[in-house]
Amino acid sequence: MSWLARLAAGAPAPVYPVIGEGAQPRVERLFASAALERAQSPRAAALLLVSGNIPEAHREALDRVHDQVPRPRLGLHWEGDDGIEERLLDAWRTLCAGATGDADRLPDEPPNPWEGEGDFGQGGEGMMGGVPYGRPMAMTGEDVRDGLELDRYTARVGPFAPMLPPGLVLEVTLQGDVIVACDVLSPPYPQPEDADDPALCAARMLRLLGLPGPADRLIRGGAAHAIGARRAIPRGLGRLENAGDARMRFADALRGRNGGAADGIFDTLIGLEWSEAALALASVTPSALRQAALEVA
């Protein structure tokens, strides 16, 4: 191993977690370790950690996430046994030493075939149809704020998106960064009771605010020391009847209190920017969010 490889091996291991049923709290506590770096996307990782049961309907999505991790890469499974941190560090050192890692699981082809399709061979049909270069054309619609006709783009997000609860799949229609329509296609996975731990709930919001350090301190049992974090959450965000808004729920979680039901939380997402919507969803407990999703899915 070269000196550069040894230097890289001493850095925190970049890991992207795929969290299945029953695994959320243990994975979140694992990443409070300074020896591990929780990658914000598969493209920023070298290791893929799969923990908990992954339903058959989401196995292809898991394979897609696996293939998005750049080569060389290694995938590990964890069912809660001891020693996972050392296993991850060993895998990281193995990659730094020059291991080739895992092969792709899916064919290297676009999700929407387009080459040679359509009148001009680029996938388009007519004025606005088809999938030019693999992507559908955005259609116009009224802006929810001022009524102007702007492009709308519809996409599915989940079940392993880092800013959403594990298992949740949303079909969202965006105008720029603003959500104008949102449907729940799959509810979050069931999680154990301790996923509702107020410290974990507050830590999820801190991570979305770009404050992983205070989040890790909370999970380890310390104080967040995140001055101004509460004020970074917009007033009125995700307001629910009898449960306040996201700012209030964050303050309650810091005080060790859980919120109540999350009925109507998905209705509050309309008109929010994408980052605000992620914060609103993280402000309610996993059990309450799953129940709310089951009612509308």
Secondary structure, DSSP 4 states (H G I P E B T S, - for coil): --HHHHHHHTSPEEEEEEE-BT-HHHHHHHTTSTTEEE-SSGGG-SEEEEESB--GGGHHHHHHHHHHSPSS-EEEEESS-TTHHHHHHHHHHHHHTT---PPPSS-SS-SS--TT-STTSSSEETTTEE-GGGSPPPEEEE-TTT--EEEEEEEEE-SS-TTS-TT-EEEEEEETTEEEEEEEEEPPPP--GGGG-HHHHHHHHHHHTT-HHHHHHHHTTS----TTTGGGSPTTTT-BTTTB-HHHHHHHHHTT------TTTTGGGTT-BHHHHHHHHHTS-HHHHHHHHHHH-
